[in-house]
């Protein structure tokens, strides 16, 4: 039963205060992909799109969380949201 959870952790890893995108994306999935509605620790939900093994867009929704740092490789962005607020981030 842990297989799906392990697959999701390769796409999104979170801990309170940090959401890391694509920390261990398998090569077979790297060309192009997207996921919607992944729960992240701290009270967030994330939609994510990637191409060529790199994240290029993420939508973060606050379910009850307030602040977190979004990370993708060298990219870092501090987010502060109110409950119910959504932000879409384009990742260079």
PDB file of N, CA, C and O in Angstrom, chain B, residues numbered from 101:
ATOM      1  N   UNK B 101       0.804  -1.189   0.000  1.00  0.00           N
ATOM      2  CA  UNK B 101       0.000   0.000   0.000  1.00  0.00           C
ATOM      3  C   UNK B 101       0.850   1.258   0.000  1.00  0.00           C
ATOM      4  O   UNK B 101       0.310   2.344  -0.210  1.00  0.00           O
ATOM      5  N   UNK B 102       2.127   1.166   0.220  1.00  0.00           N
ATOM      6  CA  UNK B 102       2.976   2.349   0.269  1.00  0.00           C
ATOM      7  C   UNK B 102       3.478   2.792  -1.086  1.00  0.00           C
ATOM      8  O   UNK B 102       4.102   3.848  -1.193  1.00  0.00           O
ATOM      9  N   UNK B 103       3.219   1.999  -2.145  1.00  0.00           N
ATOM     10  CA  UNK B 103       3.712   2.335  -3.487  1.00  0.00           C
ATOM     11  C   UNK B 103       3.229   3.678  -4.006  1.00  0.00           C
ATOM     12  O   UNK B 103       4.044   4.483  -4.457  1.00  0.00           O
ATOM     13  N   UNK B 104       1.923   3.949  -3.958  1.00  0.00           N
ATOM     14  CA  UNK B 104       1.455   5.251  -4.441  1.00  0.00           C
ATOM     15  C   UNK B 104       2.039   6.421  -3.646  1.00  0.00           C
ATOM     16  O   UNK B 104       2.374   7.455  -4.224  1.00  0.00           O
ATOM     17  N   UNK B 105       2.162   6.266  -2.346  1.00  0.00           N
ATOM     18  CA  UNK B 105       2.734   7.338  -1.530  1.00  0.00           C
ATOM     19  C   UNK B 105       4.197   7.573  -1.907  1.00  0.00           C
ATOM     20  O   UNK B 105       4.645   8.718  -1.966  1.00  0.00           O
ATOM     21  N   UNK B 106       4.933   6.508  -2.158  1.00  0.00           N
ATOM     22  CA  UNK B 106       6.328   6.656  -2.563  1.00  0.00           C
ATOM     23  C   UNK B 106       6.434   7.350  -3.915  1.00  0.00           C
ATOM     24  O   UNK B 106       7.318   8.185  -4.107  1.00  0.00           O
ATOM     25  N   UNK B 107       5.550   7.023  -4.857  1.00  0.00           N
ATOM     26  CA  UNK B 107       5.552   7.681  -6.169  1.00  0.00           C
ATOM     27  C   UNK B 107       5.268   9.171  -6.025  1.00  0.00           C
ATOM     28  O   UNK B 107       5.907   9.991  -6.684  1.00  0.00           O
ATOM     29  N   UNK B 108       4.322   9.525  -5.175  1.00  0.00           N
ATOM     30  CA  UNK B 108       4.017  10.947  -4.963  1.00  0.00           C
ATOM     31  C   UNK B 108       5.188  11.687  -4.332  1.00  0.00           C
ATOM     32  O   UNK B 108       5.431  12.849  -4.659  1.00  0.00           O
ATOM     33  N   UNK B 109       5.912  11.035  -3.440  1.00  0.00           N
ATOM     34  CA  UNK B 109       7.070  11.682  -2.799  1.00  0.00           C
ATOM     35  C   UNK B 109       8.199  11.934  -3.796  1.00  0.00           C
ATOM     36  O   UNK B 109       9.033  12.811  -3.569  1.00  0.00           O
ATOM     37  N   UNK B 110       8.239  11.179  -4.902  1.00  0.00           N
ATOM     38  CA  UNK B 110       9.232  11.459  -5.944  1.00  0.00           C
ATOM     39  C   UNK B 110       8.870  12.708  -6.725  1.00  0.00           C
ATOM     40  O   UNK B 110       9.739  13.349  -7.317  1.00  0.00           O
ATOM     41  N   UNK B 111       7.588  13.056  -6.729  1.00  0.00           N
ATOM     42  CA  UNK B 111       7.094  14.223  -7.458  1.00  0.00           C
ATOM     43  C   UNK B 111       7.033  15.456  -6.567  1.00  0.00           C
ATOM     44  O   UNK B 111       7.350  16.560  -7.008  1.00  0.00           O
ATOM     45  N   UNK B 112       6.624  15.269  -5.311  1.00  0.00           N
ATOM     46  CA  UNK B 112       6.498  16.383  -4.373  1.00  0.00           C
ATOM     47  C   UNK B 112       6.849  15.893  -2.981  1.00  0.00           C
ATOM     48  O   UNK B 112       6.258  14.937  -2.480  1.00  0.00           O
ATOM     49  N   UNK B 113       7.812  16.554  -2.362  1.00  0.00           N
ATOM     50  CA  UNK B 113       8.184  16.245  -0.987  1.00  0.00           C
ATOM     51  C   UNK B 113       7.867  17.475  -0.150  1.00  0.00           C
ATOM     52  O   UNK B 113       8.201  18.595  -0.538  1.00  0.00           O
ATOM     53  N   UNK B 114       7.228  17.274   0.988  1.00  0.00           N
ATOM     54  CA  UNK B 114       6.917  18.423   1.827  1.00  0.00           C
ATOM     55  C   UNK B 114       7.179  18.115   3.284  1.00  0.00           C
ATOM     56  O   UNK B 114       7.138  16.968   3.730  1.00  0.00           O
ATOM     57  N   UNK B 115       7.448  19.178   4.001  1.00  0.00           N
ATOM     58  CA  UNK B 115       7.537  19.162   5.452  1.00  0.00           C
ATOM     59  C   UNK B 115       7.038  20.538   5.883  1.00  0.00           C
ATOM     60  O   UNK B 115       6.998  21.446   5.053  1.00  0.00           O
ATOM     61  N   UNK B 116       6.663  20.727   7.126  1.00  0.00           N
ATOM     62  CA  UNK B 116       6.147  22.038   7.511  1.00  0.00           C
ATOM     63  C   UNK B 116       7.116  23.157   7.112  1.00  0.00           C
ATOM     64  O   UNK B 116       8.283  23.156   7.502  1.00  0.00           O
ATOM     65  N   UNK B 117       6.608  24.106   6.331  1.00  0.00           N
ATOM     66  CA  UNK B 117       7.406  25.252   5.913  1.00  0.00           C
ATOM     67  C   UNK B 117       8.105  25.103   4.576  1.00  0.00           C
ATOM     68  O   UNK B 117       8.671  26.073   4.073  1.00  0.00           O
ATOM     69  N   UNK B 118       8.083  23.895   3.974  1.00  0.00           N
ATOM     70  CA  UNK B 118       8.784  23.673   2.703  1.00  0.00           C
ATOM     71  C   UNK B 118       7.994  22.718   1.817  1.00  0.00           C
ATOM     72  O   UNK B 118       7.534  21.669   2.269  1.00  0.00           O
ATOM     73  N   UNK B 119       7.842  23.097   0.536  1.00  0.00           N
ATOM     74  CA  UNK B 119       7.294  22.210  -0.487  1.00  0.00           C
ATOM     75  C   UNK B 119       8.348  22.113  -1.575  1.00  0.00           C
ATOM     76  O   UNK B 119       8.685  23.115  -2.206  1.00  0.00           O
ATOM     77  N   UNK B 120       8.869  20.916  -1.800  1.00  0.00           N
ATOM     78  CA  UNK B 120       9.914  20.701  -2.804  1.00  0.00           C
ATOM     79  C   UNK B 120       9.326  19.951  -3.998  1.00  0.00           C
ATOM     80  O   UNK B 120       8.747  18.875  -3.848  1.00  0.00           O
ATOM     81  N   UNK B 121       9.483  20.534  -5.180  1.00  0.00           N
ATOM     82  CA  UNK B 121       8.933  19.965  -6.403  1.00  0.00           C
ATOM     83  C   UNK B 121       9.969  19.100  -7.122  1.00  0.00           C
ATOM     84  O   UNK B 121      11.120  19.507  -7.277  1.00  0.00           O
ATOM     85  N   UNK B 122       9.569  17.941  -7.548  1.00  0.00           N
ATOM     86  CA  UNK B 122      10.380  16.985  -8.321  1.00  0.00           C
ATOM     87  C   UNK B 122      11.722  16.660  -7.674  1.00  0.00           C
ATOM     88  O   UNK B 122      12.760  16.786  -8.324  1.00  0.00           O
ATOM     89  N   UNK B 123      11.726  16.244  -6.410  1.00  0.00           N
ATOM     90  CA  UNK B 123      13.005  15.926  -5.774  1.00  0.00           C
ATOM     91  C   UNK B 123      13.665  14.664  -6.308  1.00  0.00           C
ATOM     92  O   UNK B 123      14.883  14.518  -6.202  1.00  0.00           O
ATOM     93  N   UNK B 124      12.880  13.743  -6.883  1.00  0.00           N
ATOM     94  CA  UNK B 124      13.447  12.471  -7.352  1.00  0.00           C
ATOM     95  C   UNK B 124      12.632  11.933  -8.523  1.00  0.00           C
ATOM     96  O   UNK B 124      12.226  10.771  -8.521  1.00  0.00           O
ATOM     97  N   UNK B 125      12.395  12.768  -9.510  1.00  0.00           N
ATOM     98  CA  UNK B 125      11.571  12.376 -10.655  1.00  0.00           C
ATOM     99  C   UNK B 125      12.258  11.264 -11.449  1.00  0.00           C
ATOM    100  O   UNK B 125      13.398  11.432 -11.883  1.00  0.00           O
ATOM    101  N   UNK B 126      11.576  10.125 -11.645  1.00  0.00           N
ATOM    102  CA  UNK B 126      12.172   9.051 -12.432  1.00  0.00           C
ATOM    103  C   UNK B 126      12.398   9.488 -13.889  1.00  0.00           C
ATOM    104  O   UNK B 126      11.594  10.231 -14.453  1.00  0.00           O
ATOM    105  N   UNK B 127      13.467   9.032 -14.470  1.00  0.00           N
ATOM    106  CA  UNK B 127      13.806   9.386 -15.852  1.00  0.00           C
ATOM    107  C   UNK B 127      12.674   9.040 -16.828  1.00  0.00           C
ATOM    108  O   UNK B 127      12.443   9.762 -17.798  1.00  0.00           O
ATOM    109  N   UNK B 128      11.980   7.945 -16.567  1.00  0.00           N
ATOM    110  CA  UNK B 128      10.894   7.515 -17.453  1.00  0.00           C
ATOM    111  C   UNK B 128       9.723   8.500 -17.466  1.00  0.00           C
ATOM    112  O   UNK B 128       8.937   8.506 -18.413  1.00  0.00           O
ATOM    113  N   UNK B 129       9.597   9.324 -16.437  1.00  0.00           N
ATOM    114  CA  UNK B 129       8.509  10.297 -16.354  1.00  0.00           C
ATOM    115  C   UNK B 129       8.959  11.702 -16.721  1.00  0.00           C
ATOM    116  O   UNK B 129       8.134  12.615 -16.739  1.00  0.00           O
ATOM    117  N   UNK B 130      10.230  11.905 -17.011  1.00  0.00           N
ATOM    118  CA  UNK B 130      10.805  13.242 -17.115  1.00  0.00           C
ATOM    119  C   UNK B 130      10.348  14.059 -18.319  1.00  0.00           C
ATOM    120  O   UNK B 130      10.286  15.284 -18.217  1.00  0.00           O
ATOM    121  N   UNK B 131      10.026  13.444 -19.449  1.00  0.00           N
ATOM    122  CA  UNK B 131       9.734  14.192 -20.677  1.00  0.00           C
ATOM    123  C   UNK B 131       8.648  15.235 -20.476  1.00  0.00           C
ATOM    124  O   UNK B 131       8.829  16.398 -20.836  1.00  0.00           O
ATOM    125  N   UNK B 132       7.523  14.829 -19.904  1.00  0.00           N
ATOM    126  CA  UNK B 132       6.405  15.754 -19.727  1.00  0.00           C
ATOM    127  C   UNK B 132       5.406  15.130 -18.776  1.00  0.00           C
ATOM    128  O   UNK B 132       5.177  13.921 -18.813  1.00  0.00           O
ATOM    129  N   UNK B 133       4.806  15.952 -17.918  1.00  0.00           N
ATOM    130  CA  UNK B 133       3.785  15.422 -17.035  1.00  0.00           C
ATOM    131  C   UNK B 133       3.137  16.487 -16.190  1.00  0.00           C
ATOM    132  O   UNK B 133       3.561  17.642 -16.161  1.00  0.00           O
ATOM    133  N   UNK B 134       2.102  16.065 -15.505  1.00  0.00           N
ATOM    134  CA  UNK B 134       1.418  16.961 -14.577  1.00  0.00           C
ATOM    135  C   UNK B 134       0.636  16.132 -13.570  1.00  0.00           C
ATOM    136  O   UNK B 134       0.256  14.994 -13.843  1.00  0.00           O
ATOM    137  N   UNK B 135       0.406  16.713 -12.418  1.00  0.00           N
ATOM    138  CA  UNK B 135      -0.420  16.106 -11.382  1.00  0.00           C
ATOM    139  C   UNK B 135      -1.275  17.208 -10.771  1.00  0.00           C
ATOM    140  O   UNK B 135      -0.913  18.384 -10.803  1.00  0.00           O
ATOM    141  N   UNK B 136      -2.407  16.811 -10.219  1.00  0.00           N
ATOM    142  CA  UNK B 136      -3.303  17.778  -9.594  1.00  0.00           C
ATOM    143  C   UNK B 136      -3.727  17.272  -8.220  1.00  0.00           C
ATOM    144  O   UNK B 136      -3.973  16.083  -8.019  1.00  0.00           O
ATOM    145  N   UNK B 137      -3.804  18.203  -7.293  1.00  0.00           N
ATOM    146  CA  UNK B 137      -4.386  17.904  -5.994  1.00  0.00           C
ATOM    147  C   UNK B 137      -3.534  17.140  -5.014  1.00  0.00           C
ATOM    148  O   UNK B 137      -4.070  16.427  -4.166  1.00  0.00           O
ATOM    149  N   UNK B 138      -2.216  17.264  -5.102  1.00  0.00           N
ATOM    150  CA  UNK B 138      -1.351  16.583  -4.134  1.00  0.00           C
ATOM    151  C   UNK B 138      -1.370  17.364  -2.825  1.00  0.00           C
ATOM    152  O   UNK B 138      -1.115  18.568  -2.809  1.00  0.00           O
ATOM    153  N   UNK B 139      -1.669  16.680  -1.737  1.00  0.00           N
ATOM    154  CA  UNK B 139      -1.644  17.310  -0.422  1.00  0.00           C
ATOM    155  C   UNK B 139      -0.211  17.518   0.035  1.00  0.00           C
ATOM    156  O   UNK B 139       0.639  16.641  -0.116  1.00  0.00           O
ATOM    157  N   UNK B 140       0.041  18.687   0.593  1.00  0.00           N
ATOM    158  CA  UNK B 140       1.379  19.007   1.110  1.00  0.00           C
ATOM    159  C   UNK B 140       1.259  19.363   2.591  1.00  0.00           C
ATOM    160  O   UNK B 140       0.286  19.981   3.021  1.00  0.00           O
ATOM    161  N   UNK B 141       2.250  18.965   3.342  1.00  0.00           N
ATOM    162  CA  UNK B 141       2.236  19.242   4.783  1.00  0.00           C
ATOM    163  C   UNK B 141       2.153  20.751   5.030  1.00  0.00           C
ATOM    164  O   UNK B 141       2.644  21.561   4.244  1.00  0.00           O
ATOM    165  N   UNK B 142       1.527  21.089   6.128  1.00  0.00           N
ATOM    166  CA  UNK B 142       1.388  22.492   6.476  1.00  0.00           C
ATOM    167  C   UNK B 142       0.060  23.075   6.034  1.00  0.00           C
ATOM    168  O   UNK B 142      -0.202  24.254   6.274  1.00  0.00           O
ATOM    169  N   UNK B 143      -0.798  22.267   5.383  1.00  0.00           N
ATOM    170  CA  UNK B 143      -2.115  22.734   5.000  1.00  0.00           C
ATOM    171  C   UNK B 143      -2.224  23.282   3.586  1.00  0.00           C
ATOM    172  O   UNK B 143      -2.922  24.269   3.354  1.00  0.00           O
ATOM    173  N   UNK B 144      -1.531  22.641   2.629  1.00  0.00           N
ATOM    174  CA  UNK B 144      -1.552  23.097   1.240  1.00  0.00           C
ATOM    175  C   UNK B 144      -1.913  21.962   0.294  1.00  0.00           C
ATOM    176  O   UNK B 144      -1.781  20.786   0.633  1.00  0.00           O
ATOM    177  N   UNK B 145      -2.368  22.331  -0.890  1.00  0.00           N
ATOM    178  CA  UNK B 145      -2.645  21.395  -1.979  1.00  0.00           C
ATOM    179  C   UNK B 145      -1.963  21.956  -3.224  1.00  0.00           C
ATOM    180  O   UNK B 145      -2.001  23.163  -3.461  1.00  0.00           O
ATOM    181  N   UNK B 146      -1.336  21.083  -4.023  1.00  0.00           N
ATOM    182  CA  UNK B 146      -0.497  21.541  -5.137  1.00  0.00           C
ATOM    183  C   UNK B 146      -0.877  20.847  -6.443  1.00  0.00           C
ATOM    184  O   UNK B 146      -1.104  19.637  -6.483  1.00  0.00           O
ATOM    185  N   UNK B 147      -0.940  21.645  -7.509  1.00  0.00           N
ATOM    186  CA  UNK B 147      -0.993  21.143  -8.888  1.00  0.00           C
ATOM    187  C   UNK B 147       0.368  21.467  -9.487  1.00  0.00           C
ATOM    188  O   UNK B 147       0.909  22.542  -9.231  1.00  0.00           O
ATOM    189  N   UNK B 148       0.927  20.565 -10.273  1.00  0.00           N
ATOM    190  CA  UNK B 148       2.283  20.733 -10.781  1.00  0.00           C
ATOM    191  C   UNK B 148       2.385  20.254 -12.214  1.00  0.00           C
ATOM    192  O   UNK B 148       1.806  19.229 -12.577  1.00  0.00           O
ATOM    193  N   UNK B 149       3.131  21.004 -13.041  1.00  0.00           N
ATOM    194  CA  UNK B 149       3.427  20.598 -14.419  1.00  0.00           C
ATOM    195  C   UNK B 149       4.930  20.649 -14.625  1.00  0.00           C
ATOM    196  O   UNK B 149       5.609  21.523 -14.087  1.00  0.00           O
ATOM    197  N   UNK B 150       5.456  19.694 -15.419  1.00  0.00           N
ATOM    198  CA  UNK B 150       6.887  19.676 -15.709  1.00  0.00           C
ATOM    199  C   UNK B 150       7.137  19.269 -17.148  1.00  0.00           C
ATOM    200  O   UNK B 150       6.288  18.675 -17.813  1.00  0.00           O
ATOM    201  N   UNK B 151       8.318  19.606 -17.597  1.00  0.00           N
ATOM    202  CA  UNK B 151       8.776  19.289 -18.955  1.00  0.00           C
ATOM    203  C   UNK B 151      10.287  19.114 -18.878  1.00  0.00           C
ATOM    204  O   UNK B 151      10.967  19.866 -18.179  1.00  0.00           O
ATOM    205  N   UNK B 152      10.812  18.128 -19.593  1.00  0.00           N
ATOM    206  CA  UNK B 152      12.255  17.860 -19.621  1.00  0.00           C
ATOM    207  C   UNK B 152      12.850  17.742 -18.217  1.00  0.00           C
ATOM    208  O   UNK B 152      13.966  18.197 -17.965  1.00  0.00           O
ATOM    209  N   UNK B 153      12.094  17.129 -17.312  1.00  0.00           N
ATOM    210  CA  UNK B 153      12.584  16.878 -15.965  1.00  0.00           C
ATOM    211  C   UNK B 153      12.576  18.072 -15.032  1.00  0.00           C
ATOM    212  O   UNK B 153      13.075  17.979 -13.910  1.00  0.00           O
ATOM    213  N   UNK B 154      12.008  19.216 -15.481  1.00  0.00           N
ATOM    214  CA  UNK B 154      12.008  20.420 -14.649  1.00  0.00           C
ATOM    215  C   UNK B 154      10.593  20.972 -14.508  1.00  0.00           C
ATOM    216  O   UNK B 154       9.828  21.029 -15.470  1.00  0.00           O
ATOM    217  N   UNK B 155      10.270  21.374 -13.288  1.00  0.00           N
ATOM    218  CA  UNK B 155       8.975  21.988 -13.038  1.00  0.00           C
ATOM    219  C   UNK B 155       8.927  23.340 -13.738  1.00  0.00           C
ATOM    220  O   UNK B 155       9.904  24.088 -13.717  1.00  0.00           O
ATOM    221  N   UNK B 156       7.779  23.657 -14.365  1.00  0.00           N
ATOM    222  CA  UNK B 156       7.646  24.976 -14.978  1.00  0.00           C
ATOM    223  C   UNK B 156       6.443  25.745 -14.449  1.00  0.00           C
ATOM    224  O   UNK B 156       6.351  26.951 -14.676  1.00  0.00           O
ATOM    225  N   UNK B 157       5.520  25.093 -13.754  1.00  0.00           N
ATOM    226  CA  UNK B 157       4.382  25.798 -13.166  1.00  0.00           C
ATOM    227  C   UNK B 157       3.831  24.995 -11.995  1.00  0.00           C
ATOM    228  O   UNK B 157       3.774  23.766 -12.027  1.00  0.00           O
ATOM    229  N   UNK B 158       3.430  25.721 -10.967  1.00  0.00           N
ATOM    230  CA  UNK B 158       2.803  25.093  -9.809  1.00  0.00           C
ATOM    231  C   UNK B 158       1.704  26.012  -9.294  1.00  0.00           C
ATOM    232  O   UNK B 158       1.884  27.225  -9.187  1.00  0.00           O
ATOM    233  N   UNK B 159       0.573  25.413  -8.980  1.00  0.00           N
ATOM    234  CA  UNK B 159      -0.511  26.143  -8.342  1.00  0.00           C
ATOM    235  C   UNK B 159      -0.611  25.627  -6.920  1.00  0.00           C
ATOM    236  O   UNK B 159      -0.769  24.427  -6.693  1.00  0.00           O
ATOM    237  N   UNK B 160      -0.519  26.537  -5.965  1.00  0.00           N
ATOM    238  CA  UNK B 160      -0.559  26.177  -4.549  1.00  0.00           C
ATOM    239  C   UNK B 160      -1.829  26.767  -3.944  1.00  0.00           C
ATOM    240  O   UNK B 160      -2.083  27.967  -4.049  1.00  0.00           O
ATOM    241  N   UNK B 161      -2.624  25.901  -3.309  1.00  0.00           N
ATOM    242  CA  UNK B 161      -3.839  26.316  -2.636  1.00  0.00           C
ATOM    243  C   UNK B 161      -3.672  26.129  -1.132  1.00  0.00           C
ATOM    244  O   UNK B 161      -3.192  25.092  -0.674  1.00  0.00           O
ATOM    245  N   UNK B 162      -4.069  27.132  -0.381  1.00  0.00           N
ATOM    246  CA  UNK B 162      -4.041  27.007   1.072  1.00  0.00           C
ATOM    247  C   UNK B 162      -5.350  26.384   1.533  1.00  0.00           C
ATOM    248  O   UNK B 162      -6.426  26.946   1.330  1.00  0.00           O
ATOM    249  N   UNK B 163      -5.243  25.227   2.150  1.00  0.00           N
ATOM    250  CA  UNK B 163      -6.404  24.570   2.729  1.00  0.00           C
ATOM    251  C   UNK B 163      -6.583  25.079   4.159  1.00  0.00           C
ATOM    252  O   UNK B 163      -7.688  25.068   4.700  1.00  0.00           O
ATOM    253  N   UNK B 164      -5.508  25.514   4.746  1.00  0.00           N
ATOM    254  CA  UNK B 164      -5.516  26.040   6.107  1.00  0.00           C
ATOM    255  C   UNK B 164      -4.138  26.533   6.495  1.00  0.00           C
ATOM    256  O   UNK B 164      -3.930  27.075   7.580  1.00  0.00           O
ATOM    257  N   UNK B 165      -3.199  26.331   5.580  1.00  0.00           N
ATOM    258  CA  UNK B 165      -1.829  26.754   5.833  1.00  0.00           C
ATOM    259  C   UNK B 165      -1.660  28.246   5.634  1.00  0.00           C
ATOM    260  O   UNK B 165      -2.525  28.910   5.061  1.00  0.00           O
ATOM    261  N   UNK B 166      -0.557  28.762   6.102  1.00  0.00           N
ATOM    262  CA  UNK B 166      -0.313  30.193   5.972  1.00  0.00           C
ATOM    263  C   UNK B 166       0.955  30.493   5.188  1.00  0.00           C
ATOM    264  O   UNK B 166       0.915  31.244   4.213  1.00  0.00           O
ATOM    265  N   UNK B 167       2.074  29.921   5.596  1.00  0.00           N
ATOM    266  CA  UNK B 167       3.339  30.252   4.930  1.00  0.00           C
ATOM    267  C   UNK B 167       4.114  28.990   4.611  1.00  0.00           C
ATOM    268  O   UNK B 167       4.104  28.023   5.373  1.00  0.00           O
ATOM    269  N   UNK B 168       4.793  29.016   3.458  1.00  0.00           N
ATOM    270  CA  UNK B 168       5.656  27.912   3.056  1.00  0.00           C
ATOM    271  C   UNK B 168       6.662  28.441   2.052  1.00  0.00           C
ATOM    272  O   UNK B 168       6.487  29.529   1.503  1.00  0.00           O
ATOM    273  N   UNK B 169       7.707  27.677   1.814  1.00  0.00           N
ATOM    274  CA  UNK B 169       8.676  28.011   0.769  1.00  0.00           C
ATOM    275  C   UNK B 169       8.553  26.962  -0.328  1.00  0.00           C
ATOM    276  O   UNK B 169       8.643  25.763  -0.062  1.00  0.00           O
ATOM    277  N   UNK B 170       8.348  27.416  -1.555  1.00  0.00           N
ATOM    278  CA  UNK B 170       8.264  26.539  -2.710  1.00  0.00           C
ATOM    279  C   UNK B 170       9.664  26.410  -3.296  1.00  0.00           C
ATOM    280  O   UNK B 170      10.326  27.415  -3.552  1.00  0.00           O
ATOM    281  N   UNK B 171      10.117  25.176  -3.510  1.00  0.00           N
ATOM    282  CA  UNK B 171      11.461  24.926  -4.044  1.00  0.00           C
ATOM    283  C   UNK B 171      11.382  24.014  -5.253  1.00  0.00           C
ATOM    284  O   UNK B 171      10.597  23.066  -5.290  1.00  0.00           O
ATOM    285  N   UNK B 172      12.219  24.321  -6.251  1.00  0.00           N
ATOM    286  CA  UNK B 172      12.366  23.478  -7.445  1.00  0.00           C
ATOM    287  C   UNK B 172      13.794  23.668  -7.927  1.00  0.00           C
ATOM    288  O   UNK B 172      14.100  24.659  -8.589  1.00  0.00           O
ATOM    289  N   UNK B 173      14.674  22.723  -7.600  1.00  0.00           N
ATOM    290  CA  UNK B 173      16.088  22.894  -7.932  1.00  0.00           C
ATOM    291  C   UNK B 173      16.635  24.112  -7.195  1.00  0.00           C
ATOM    292  O   UNK B 173      16.537  24.191  -5.970  1.00  0.00           O
ATOM    293  N   UNK B 174      17.213  25.065  -7.934  1.00  0.00           N
ATOM    294  CA  UNK B 174      17.764  26.287  -7.332  1.00  0.00           C
ATOM    295  C   UNK B 174      16.698  27.354  -7.086  1.00  0.00           C
ATOM    296  O   UNK B 174      16.966  28.350  -6.415  1.00  0.00           O
ATOM    297  N   UNK B 175      15.507  27.158  -7.617  1.00  0.00           N
ATOM    298  CA  UNK B 175      14.423  28.126  -7.470  1.00  0.00           C
ATOM    299  C   UNK B 175      13.855  28.078  -6.050  1.00  0.00           C
ATOM    300  O   UNK B 175      13.620  27.002  -5.500  1.00  0.00           O
ATOM    301  N   UNK B 176      13.637  29.261  -5.464  1.00  0.00           N
ATOM    302  CA  UNK B 176      13.027  29.387  -4.142  1.00  0.00           C
ATOM    303  C   UNK B 176      12.037  30.541  -4.175  1.00  0.00           C
ATOM    304  O   UNK B 176      12.342  31.612  -4.699  1.00  0.00           O
ATOM    305  N   UNK B 177      10.849  30.324  -3.615  1.00  0.00           N
ATOM    306  CA  UNK B 177       9.866  31.402  -3.519  1.00  0.00           C
ATOM    307  C   UNK B 177       9.089  31.227  -2.225  1.00  0.00           C
ATOM    308  O   UNK B 177       8.504  30.173  -1.976  1.00  0.00           O
ATOM    309  N   UNK B 178       9.090  32.264  -1.409  1.00  0.00           N
ATOM    310  CA  UNK B 178       8.343  32.264  -0.150  1.00  0.00           C
ATOM    311  C   UNK B 178       6.898  32.634  -0.451  1.00  0.00           C
ATOM    312  O   UNK B 178       6.638  33.637  -1.115  1.00  0.00           O
ATOM    313  N   UNK B 179       5.959  31.831   0.032  1.00  0.00           N
ATOM    314  CA  UNK B 179       4.530  32.079  -0.178  1.00  0.00           C
ATOM    315  C   UNK B 179       3.846  32.284   1.166  1.00  0.00           C
ATOM    316  O   UNK B 179       4.061  31.523   2.110  1.00  0.00           O
ATOM    317  N   UNK B 180       3.025  33.316   1.239  1.00  0.00           N
ATOM    318  CA  UNK B 180       2.195  33.551   2.411  1.00  0.00           C
ATOM    319  C   UNK B 180       0.766  33.702   1.914  1.00  0.00           C
ATOM    320  O   UNK B 180       0.449  34.647   1.192  1.00  0.00           O
ATOM    321  N   UNK B 181      -0.090  32.774   2.300  1.00  0.00           N
ATOM    322  CA  UNK B 181      -1.459  32.721   1.802  1.00  0.00           C
ATOM    323  C   UNK B 181      -2.448  32.699   2.961  1.00  0.00           C
ATOM    324  O   UNK B 181      -2.138  32.232   4.057  1.00  0.00           O
ATOM    325  N   UNK B 182      -3.639  33.213   2.696  1.00  0.00           N
ATOM    326  CA  UNK B 182      -4.747  33.087   3.634  1.00  0.00           C
ATOM    327  C   UNK B 182      -5.480  31.782   3.313  1.00  0.00           C
ATOM    328  O   UNK B 182      -5.380  31.271   2.198  1.00  0.00           O
ATOM    329  N   UNK B 183      -6.198  31.256   4.266  1.00  0.00           N
ATOM    330  CA  UNK B 183      -6.976  30.027   4.039  1.00  0.00           C
ATOM    331  C   UNK B 183      -7.914  30.239   2.843  1.00  0.00           C
ATOM    332  O   UNK B 183      -8.645  31.228   2.783  1.00  0.00           O
ATOM    333  N   UNK B 184      -7.880  29.304   1.901  1.00  0.00           N
ATOM    334  CA  UNK B 184      -8.701  29.381   0.703  1.00  0.00           C
ATOM    335  C   UNK B 184      -8.061  30.115  -0.454  1.00  0.00           C
ATOM    336  O   UNK B 184      -8.586  30.069  -1.567  1.00  0.00           O
ATOM    337  N   UNK B 185      -6.950  30.786  -0.234  1.00  0.00           N
ATOM    338  CA  UNK B 185      -6.263  31.536  -1.293  1.00  0.00           C
ATOM    339  C   UNK B 185      -5.433  30.599  -2.167  1.00  0.00           C
ATOM    340  O   UNK B 185      -4.904  29.593  -1.695  1.00  0.00           O
ATOM    341  N   UNK B 186      -5.329  30.949  -3.446  1.00  0.00           N
ATOM    342  CA  UNK B 186      -4.569  30.174  -4.426  1.00  0.00           C
ATOM    343  C   UNK B 186      -3.593  31.087  -5.154  1.00  0.00           C
ATOM    344  O   UNK B 186      -3.910  32.239  -5.449  1.00  0.00           O
ATOM    345  N   UNK B 187      -2.399  30.562  -5.444  1.00  0.00           N
ATOM    346  CA  UNK B 187      -1.426  31.299  -6.240  1.00  0.00           C
ATOM    347  C   UNK B 187      -0.803  30.341  -7.250  1.00  0.00           C
ATOM    348  O   UNK B 187      -0.520  29.186  -6.932  1.00  0.00           O
ATOM    349  N   UNK B 188      -0.592  30.836  -8.477  1.00  0.00           N
ATOM    350  CA  UNK B 188       0.112  30.066  -9.499  1.00  0.00           C
ATOM    351  C   UNK B 188       1.484  30.677  -9.692  1.00  0.00           C
ATOM    352  O   UNK B 188       1.618  31.888  -9.869  1.00  0.00           O
ATOM    353  N   UNK B 189       2.501  29.831  -9.656  1.00  0.00           N
ATOM    354  CA  UNK B 189       3.891  30.269  -9.768  1.00  0.00           C
ATOM    355  C   UNK B 189       4.474  29.700 -11.044  1.00  0.00           C
ATOM    356  O   UNK B 189       4.389  28.494 -11.275  1.00  0.00           O
ATOM    357  N   UNK B 190       5.061  30.539 -11.872  1.00  0.00           N
ATOM    358  CA  UNK B 190       5.805  30.118 -13.064  1.00  0.00           C
ATOM    359  C   UNK B 190       7.266  29.977 -12.639  1.00  0.00           C
ATOM    360  O   UNK B 190       7.834  30.878 -12.021  1.00  0.00           O
ATOM    361  N   UNK B 191       7.855  28.858 -12.972  1.00  0.00           N
ATOM    362  CA  UNK B 191       9.225  28.562 -12.536  1.00  0.00           C
ATOM    363  C   UNK B 191      10.146  28.696 -13.739  1.00  0.00           C
ATOM    364  O   UNK B 191       9.969  28.002 -14.740  1.00  0.00           O
ATOM    365  N   UNK B 192      11.118  29.578 -13.644  1.00  0.00           N
ATOM    366  CA  UNK B 192      12.023  29.794 -14.793  1.00  0.00           C
ATOM    367  C   UNK B 192      12.912  28.585 -15.081  1.00  0.00           C
ATOM    368  O   UNK B 192      13.718  28.618 -16.010  1.00  0.00           O
TER     369      UNK B 192
END
